[in-house]
Each structure stands twice: as structure tokens, then as C-alpha cells.
Amino acid sequence: MAAKEDFWTREQTIIAFKLYCEIPFGQAHSRNSKVQEVAKIIGRSSGAVARKLGNFGSLDPELKKRGVKGLGNRSKLDEIIWNEFHEDWNKLAFESVKLIADFKNENIEKEVDIDLQKLPKGTYKLREIKTRVSQDFFRSAVLAAHENTCCITGIKIRELLIASHIVPWRIDEENRTNPTNGLCLNALHDKAFDAGLITVLPDLKILVSKQINEKIKDDSVTNFFTNYNGKKIIIPHKFVPQKEFLEYHYQNIFKK
């Protein structure tokens, strides 16, 4: 007979998958403070939570490409939650934060650090909460996937890093929270990417716009832009940017 420790509820599994998304590769172990925090919230041991993260790792195609197998004792529920998240990132991201608040017997507004006095009641308030949850989850997942490293320059100063949407937030509501619609960029290259002055092609190579390459010639442009032209980005361990999103940016935002 399986031990009680082996049985995970849907709610616990959703929270564990949120954690899987928000922890950099190689840090999903029982000594990690975030693992310990989630374990305390959902009433599990740190070792059990770390093993659950390993189960999710066994489902991750990007880890498989790198020869990382993860743990082999995943459950059907693990697969279900994995698929549900990938089918609707917005819904599951919000649900995971709501569940954490429920486990802690708190309001979700406190979990996302929103001042209730500054928000009108009703639908608008709920929309603002969902927006904050989506933004926070997207940033955490993208930065974790890239191991808190700018994928162009290799800068590792977290305060300078931005989770940049490939297809803009305003354009694709369905993929606002999808971490494969994101790149971890430093603030300068995030601005350049949003302005279409640089792009990342579907083969993950950087392309600098002719507006920079041909019209502006000085050492700073060479150092910050031209030198990266044609080079591949630092490929994240998980949530590698989807080709269709990169193609959209190249065709519709990049200044050729």
C-alpha cells in the first residue's frame, strides 16, 4: 500500500508546478528556501516537494534534449496538470496563486500585494488582480528559465533584467503568461527589442536592424549591438522561445 506521502491532491500539484516554473534549473532541491516555503504551505516535506519537481522535469522536452531525464515516478495527475498549464497559462497561473492564498487562509489580494483601498470593487478589481498575477508569474518563470541571465549579453544583475514579451502583451491575450513567449533581456536590449531595433530569429540567432547597423556608427553601438549580430542567444534550459512567436516579432515588429 502506498504511503500517505505518495498521494498528492490536485491543489498541491498545481502549486508545485508553479514552483517548478519559477525555480532555475539545478536549484529544485530540498535545501532551496522556496522549496521549503512551498512544502510548509501545502503540508508536505521538502524532500517530497523536490521529488515532485523532479517528476515534472521528466515531462519537460527541453530537459530531455539536454539528456536530463528527471525522476521516473510521475503520476497521471502530474501529466494532467502539466498539460492544463500548457493549454491555458493565464488560468492556471491565477489558480495557483489563489490556491496558495487559500492554503495560507489569506485573501489573494494580500498574496499579490495589492492595496485594496486603491482598487474599485467588482469586475475591475478582479481584472487588476489577474493582471498582476500574470505579470508576476511571467517574470518569475522567464527569469528562472534563463537562470537570471540576459540571453543576449549574459548580464546576471537581476535588477537590470526584464521578462520581455516576444508577441506584445496587448496583441496576444492568450499567451500573456506563457513563458515560451518571453526572453530574459537587460533593460537596454529590452527597449531595443520592443522598438524592433533587434530581433531573435526562429533559429535563435540575433538580428540587428539596418537602422542601427547602417545609420549609426560609433563604439557604443558596436559594443552593445553590432557585435551580437548573427550570434545565438544563450538558450534557456526550459521554456525555449517558440518559433511562431519569434517569427511574429520578425515579421511584424522588427524594422528591416
N, C-alpha and C positions, 0 to 999 in steps of 0.2 A: 504493500500500500504506500502511495506517495505521501511524503510528509507534508504538513500544512504549509511549510515554507515554499513548497513547489507550486502551490496554487495562487495564481495571480488574477485579480479582478480586471475587468476592462478599464476601470478608472485608474488603477495603479499602473497598468501597462501604458496608457496614454501619457501619463505624467513621465514615465520612464523614457518613452520615445522622445518627448520634448527635450529631456535631458540629453539623450543621445545626439540630438541635432545641435545642441548648444555646448558640447564639450569637444575640444580639439582632439584629433587623432593621437592615440597613445596616452591620453590622460583619463581614460574611463576605467579607473581602478578604485578599490575600496578606500584608499587613503586620500582621494580627492575630496576636498571640502564640499564641493557641490553634490557629489555622490552621497556623502554623509548627511547633508542637509535634506535631500530628497528622501533618503531612507528614513529619516526621523519623521518627516511629514506623512509618509504613506504607511508607516509602521512595519518597515522591513529592515533587515540587516544591511549594512553597507556592502557586504560580500554578495548578497542576493541581488542588489541593485546593479552592482558591477557585472555580475553574470548576465543579467537581463540586457545590459548594454552590449555585451558580447554576443548575445543571441541576435540582436538587431544587426550587429556587424556582419553576421553570417548571411544576412539578406542583402547587404549593400553591394551592388555590382561594381562600384568603383574600388572597393577594398579587394574584391575578388581579382580584379585586373592587376592589382599590385601584389597578388599572392597571399593576401591576408584572408584567412578563412573564417575568423570569428569562432564562436562556440557552436557546437553542433546539436545542442539540445533545445532548440527553439520550439515554441508551441504553435499551434494553429492560430491562437489569439495574437501572437506576435506578428504573424503574416497578415492577419486581418487589419490590425492597427497600422502596420507599415503601408498597406495598400490604401487604406482610408486616408491617411495623411497625404499620400502622393496624388490622390484623386481630388482632394479638397483641402489645401493647406490652410486657407483662411478659416474654415470652420473648425478644424481640429486644433489649430493654434489657439483660437479663442477658448475652445472647450477645455484644453489642457490647463490654461491659466484659471479658468472658472473652477475646475476640479481642485487645483491647489488651494484656492481660497476656501472651498468647501471643506477640505481636509483640515485646514487651519481654523475653521469656524470664523472666517473673516469675510467681509464684503470684497468683491472683486475690485472695487474702486481703490481699496487700500493696497491690494496686491500690485496694481499698476501705478500706484502713487498719484492718484488724481484728486484734486481738491473739489469736493462735492459742491462747495459753495459757489464755484465759478462755472458750473455747468447747469444748464436748464434741464428740467425733468423731461421724461418721456423718451421718444424715439431719438431725438438729437443726442441726448446723453448717452444712450446705448451705442449709437454710431461712433461717438467720440471715444468711448472705451474700446470698442472693437478696433478702431484705427490705431490707438496707442498700443494695443496688444499686438497687432500685426506688425507695426513698425519695430517694436522691441524684439519680437521673435525673429523677424527677418535679419535685423542687425546681428543678433546673437548667433544665429545659425550660419550666416555668411562669414562672419569673422572667425567663428570656430572652424568652419570648413577650410578656411585659408590659414588657419593657425596664427591668427592675428598678425598677418603679414601682407603688405601690399603686393598684389600679384604682378605688378609691373616692375617696381623698384626694389622690392624686398624690405622696405621700411617696416620696422616692427614696433613703432611707437603708437600704442593703441589710441592715444588722444588725437592722433593725426589721421586715423583710419576711418573710412566711411564704407558702409554697405551700399554700393551703388546699384540701382536697378538698371538692367540692360534694356528691357522694354519698360518705359517710364510708368510710374505709379498711376498716373492719370489715364494712360492708354489701355492698360490690361488689368482690370479689376480682379479677374480670376487668378492671376499669378502674382499679385502684390506680395504675398507672403512666401512664395515658392523660392527656396534658396538657390535653385538652379537658374533663377532669373537674376542672379546677383554676382557682382565682382567686389572683392575687397581692394579698395584703392585708397591712396593717400589723398588728402584734400585737394591738392593741385590737379592731379590726374583725374579725380572725380569730376571736377569742374570742366576739364577739357573733354572728358567722355560725354558728359551731359550736353556740352555745346557742339558735339560732333567733330571736334578737332582731332580726336583719336578714336579708334575702334579696335575691337578684338574680333578677328575673323573666325568663322566656324572651325578652322584648323588650329585655333587658339594662338595665332600669331598677331602681333600688334601692328597696326597700320596707322601711320601719321598722315593727317590731311595735307594736301598740297598747299593749303592756306598757311600752314606753318613752314613746311619744307621749302617752298619756293619764294615766299614773300618776306619772311623774317629770318635773317641770318646773323646770329650772334652766339657767343659761347653758351649763354644760359639756355637758349633754345636747343642747341646741340646736346648739351648735357642732360636736359630734362625731357627732351622729346626725340630728336633725330636719332640719337644713339640707340633708342629702343625700337626703332622702325624695323620690322621684319623678324624680331625676336619673339619667341614664345613666352607667354605668361608663365608664372610659377603655378603649376597645375595643382589645385586643391586635392586633398585626399578623398573627400566626398563632396557631393553636390557640385560636380563639374558643370560649368555653364552649358545649357542646352544649345545645340547648334541653331535651332529655329529662332531662339531669342537673339543670338548673335547675328544671324542673317537679317533679322528685322532691323537691328541697330545700324548695320552696314547699309542697308537699302534705304532706310527712312530718316536716319538722324545724322549719319556720318557725312561730312562735307567733302565730296570727292574732288 
